[in-house]
Amino acid sequence: MQQRIPLAICFIVGIVMIVQFFIPHRLSEQTFDLAVKWIRIITAFALVLGVRSITFRSIEKIKRQKKDWFYSIFTLLGLVITSVIGLGWGVKAGTPLRTIYNNIMVPLGATMFSILAYYMASAAYRAFRARTREATLLLIAAFIVMLGKVPLGTAISGKLPDLADWVLNVPNMAAKRAILFGVALGMIATSLKIILGIERGWLGGRRR
Amino acid sequence: MKIADLLGKIDRRIIFIVLTVVIVIPLISPIGFVGRLSPRVHDLFKAIDELKPSNKPLLISVDFDPQSMPELYPMLVSILRHSFARNVRVIVMGLWVTGVGLGEEALTTVGQEYQKEYGKDYVFLGWKPGVSAVVLGMGRSIKETFSTDYYGKPIDSFPMMAGVNNYRDIPLLVTLSAGDPGFNTVWLPYAQARFGVRVGTGVTAVSAADAYPYLQTGQLVGLIDGMKGASEYELLVEKAGYSEAFKPASQAMDSQSLAHLAIMILIVLGNVGYFLARRKK
């Protein structure tokens, strides 16, 4: 019963949503509107569940002193402080929450992303070796795009940006499109398997 | 130490110092490299330029957070300057809760710069949970999806929202996206494919390659790719006489040019070291 009811709901809702997409009728539009409202409500509840989950997990980790448990103190502190400030003073410009956002969140986020540039430079230097023909091809393509995508490339040769565009528009796009088609077909297959109850991973169960 | 070892095993701290120097020096003393305008950026500029003040509002979605702020925030500011200079009304919203503050800041700053009035010239909707449900819901009714603005005022109370019901009343949507949810995971499949809204996008340089297939199919009207694209948009806005303000992306292009060159030189040095070592073996 625990499995049958969710499977039946999933099957009915899945089929109804597929059918309504292809039928331009008022009833179909009303069904769509209702489904969209439900999704928004369910998502709001999921947020509450998420907060509950991270709170309990963090408390558990601190209690049992699991690996890196002290980071959980900061998680909980952040959660409590921002929630209290946000609920008490609001979230608009000029509020204490915005001060925290502008002075902690923004610089921390920018720093994390900036550090990436350093690691990328170091990793590129160590890993980009022309060991094989394929690696050499990759290296040449990378050089063309790296130069073609900055004004320095134009200063070296006016044809470099065109060459970089060709790399992105022809070989890159062919590969991207193949991946996109593959992903789309995979998504359709997986969705059908979920709707028909063949794939039950989402229930925490096994495949039939 | 042998030359092969010296070139093949440069200490990472030296790499970090080199990179810092080539990034910082052009910021202090700009070189002024001039890039070439790409048609993708020009297409988006043209699409916004063709919007008339009498048209329905432009919708901008701030789908990024502070991590990608250096690339995407200058795009947002330039597009807002472009729109406000042409008296095009703007609705701003976001699918990333962590980007709401950036959207509000840009809108308020540029709005004041052009002496625009809230509710008449621009509205800030903020963020709602649901992502795809929000985007799909707006296709049916914007007012039902966002019954109030970010500040809790009813949407119906704003003069500029009169007659704006769904995507049919949005002549153009620009999403500045740094990942998922973004232009290819939400806006194109749900807003463009299902409701036919015209979509333009600004993305980080690393995800620009993902946008090219959609450009070729015409699903995207234009693309601002990375900091280079942002600097091109800044220049277009300046050349058209819409703004004379400081151009952060344009200034950063010198640093990016030299950083790319430094990385390429390091890769070449690494390969020289590798081949010298291999020859000896």
Interface residues (C-beta under 8 A of the other chain):
Chain A: E29 F32 D33 V36 K37 I39 R40 T43 A44 A46 L47 V91 K92 A93 R98 Y101 N102 M105 V106 P107 L108 G109 A110 M112 F113 S114 A117 Y118 M120 A121 S122 A124 Y125 R126 F128 R129 A130 R131 L139 F143 M146 L147 K149 V150 P151 L152 G153 T154 A155 G158 P161 D165 L168 N169 N172 M173 K176 R177 L180
Chain B: I10 R12 I15 F16 L19 I23 F33 V34 G35 R36 S38 D65 P66 Q67 S68 M69 P70 T98 V100 G101 L102 E104 E105 T108 K128 P129 G130 V131 S132 A133 V134 L136 G137 R140 T145 Y150 Y151 A205 A208 A209 D210 Y212 P213 Q216 D225 G226 K228 M253 D254 Q256 S257 L258 A259 H260 L261 A262 I263 M264 L266 I267 L269 G270 N271 Y274 F275
